[in-house]
């Protein structure tokens, strides 16, 4: 089906943004709009989006980049929309084939492809390599410069899991294992990885926090690893080689954050023009009442930390399951002149789409602007990474979503899903 294609124009404090509506989506929890989903991706001039509708069916959409109209298709696949962990991840390979993984929280792999280049029609479920695919959580695709895809996920449960990395060769049309056990939780903890950052020169950058149990209050420490040979070997920022798998004893801690510091898991990463990594997350500094956004970044010689803006509203991060948090996890992006953008949603800023901007090489000076002011409730930012990389335009998945504590639902009817477009 096709929906009316009018782009809704919203003039805000920072700049004009455009909303390109797609279709109504399930909104009683945050399953469509959590930061570890990948619901908006592109390849060439074609952009794809994914969402769950009110009945739990996966809905796919496609448009020419920048066009007003979307082609929308309700697929044959459903997910357990009662659990907000079970989001949808999309990737597009160098052949223009769409890949989708969805509905995971310690479940067997659910993975399909489009039947042909550019199609919204999907194949039957299939394995990747067929190994270590029985307890999948947080699946993510990452496009590689050669047209292939990386696939990162957790094998196991919260506080008791391992990090797995696989690769798709679009020429051979085949998956292989890069590391069947990259980060080992040793049966006692797990690494919550931030989104991988891939440099133009081919380096892969990975960071994470540890969690000791299922309780989010046991998150601690920010760690880092880098690979310069397509994931075969990994090293620290000092150049020291890791002996794989990485464990809590061997991991490079780039910033110490104790347990019970309201440190959020599953943040984001970016690279500056020199290929140096930046990590965006939040925690409560010692002696403070409110958690604060922070940028942890490597200047080539040492790791540095800057607070991003200032918040005064306290809350406590603890418990298992999906939490109803007044602060979204942040999305960090780097502009053409190494200016840094941190995209977020905060209850003390009306729960709209906000952006903290730093043009300071020391990343100490920030200004915060609101792209929208209408409440998105419990939305978190996810974007089309290739559009940002190629054009420095922000294409955000945009939907108001609720969220109850511990995977309960909010009283919110289906809400329109759109792509928000903004060019700094």
Rosetta blueprint (number, residue, H / E / L):
1 X L
2 X E
3 X L
4 X L
5 X L
6 X L
7 X E
8 X E
9 X E
10 X E
11 X E
12 X L
13 X L
14 X L
15 X L
16 X E
17 X E
18 X E
19 X E
20 X E
21 X E
22 X E
23 X E
24 X E
25 X E
26 X L
27 X L
28 X L
29 X L
30 X L
31 X L
32 X L
33 X L
34 X L
35 X L
36 X L
37 X L
38 X E
39 X L
40 X E
41 X E
42 X E
43 X E
44 X L
45 X L
46 X E
47 X E
48 X E
49 X E
50 X E
51 X E
52 X E
53 X L
54 X L
55 X L
56 X L
57 X E
58 X E
59 X E
60 X E
61 X E
62 X E
63 X E
64 X E
65 X L
66 X L
67 X L
68 X L
69 X L
70 X L
71 X E
72 X E
73 X E
74 X E
75 X E
76 X E
77 X E
78 X E
79 X L
80 X L
81 X L
82 X L
83 X L
84 X L
85 X L
86 X L
87 X L
88 X E
89 X E
90 X E
91 X E
92 X E
93 X L
94 X L
95 X L
96 X L
97 X L
98 X E
99 X E
100 X E
101 X E
102 X E
103 X L
104 X L
105 X L
106 X L
107 X E
108 X L
109 X L
110 X L
111 X E
112 X E
113 X E
114 X E
115 X L
116 X L
117 X L
118 X L
119 X L
120 X L
121 X L
122 X E
123 X L
124 X L
125 X L
126 X L
127 X L
128 X L
129 X L
130 X L
131 X L
132 X L
133 X L
134 X L
135 X L
136 X E
137 X E
138 X E
139 X E
140 X E
141 X E
142 X E
143 X E
144 X L
145 X L
146 X L
147 X L
148 X L
149 X E
150 X E
151 X E
152 X E
153 X E
154 X E
155 X E
156 X E
157 X E
158 X L
159 X L
160 X E
161 X E
162 X E
163 X E
164 X E
165 X E
166 X E
167 X E
168 X E
169 X E
170 X L
171 X L
172 X L
173 X L
174 X E
175 X E
176 X E
177 X E
178 X E
179 X E
180 X E
181 X E
182 X E
183 X E
184 X L
185 X L
186 X L
187 X L
188 X L
189 X L
190 X E
191 X E
192 X E
193 X E
194 X L
195 X L
196 X L
197 X E
198 X E
199 X L
200 X L
201 X L
202 X L
203 X L
204 X E
205 X E
206 X E
207 X E
208 X E
209 X E
210 X E
211 X E
212 X L
213 X L
214 X L
215 X L
216 X H
217 X H
218 X H
219 X E
220 X E
221 X E
222 X E
223 X E
224 X E
225 X E
226 X E
227 X E
228 X L
229 X L
230 X L
231 X L
232 X L
233 X L
234 X L
235 X E
236 X L
237 X L
238 X L
239 X L
240 X L
241 X E
242 X L
243 X L
244 X L
245 X L
246 X E
247 X L
248 X L
249 X L
250 X L
251 X L
252 X E
253 X E
254 X E
255 X E
256 X L
257 X L
258 X L
259 X L
260 X L
261 X L
262 X L
263 X L
264 X L
265 X L
266 X L
267 X L
268 X E
269 X E
270 X E
271 X E
272 X L
273 X L
274 X L
275 X L
276 X L
277 X E
278 X E
279 X E
280 X E
281 X E
282 X E
283 X E
284 X L
285 X L
286 X L
287 X L
288 X L
289 X L
290 X L
291 X L
292 X E
293 X E
294 X E
295 X E
296 X E
297 X E
298 X E
299 X L
300 X L
301 X L
302 X L
303 X E
304 X E
305 X E
306 X E
307 X E
308 X E
309 X L
310 X L
311 X L
312 X L
313 X L
314 X L
315 X L
316 X L
317 X L
318 X L
319 X L
320 X L
321 X L
322 X L
323 X L
324 X L
325 X L
326 X L
327 X E
328 X L
329 X L
330 X L
331 X E
332 X E
333 X E
334 X E
335 X L
336 X L
337 X L
338 X L
339 X L
340 X E
341 X E
342 X E
343 X E
344 X E
345 X L
346 X E
347 X H
348 X H
349 X H
350 X L
351 X L
352 X L
353 X L
354 X E
355 X E
356 X E
357 X E
358 X E
359 X L
360 X L
361 X L
362 X L
363 X L
364 X L
365 X L
366 X L
367 X E
368 X E
369 X E
370 X E
371 X L
372 X L
373 X L
374 X L
375 X L
376 X L
377 X E
378 X L
379 X L
380 X L
381 X L
382 X L
383 X E
384 X L
385 X H
386 X H
387 X H
388 X H
389 X H
390 X H
391 X H
392 X L
393 X L
394 X E
395 X E
396 X E
397 X E
398 X E
399 X L
400 X L
401 X E
402 X L
403 X L
404 X L
405 X H
406 X H
407 X H
408 X L
409 X L
410 X L
411 X L
412 X L
413 X L
414 X L
415 X E
416 X E
417 X E
418 X E
419 X E
420 X E
421 X E
422 X E
423 X L
424 X L
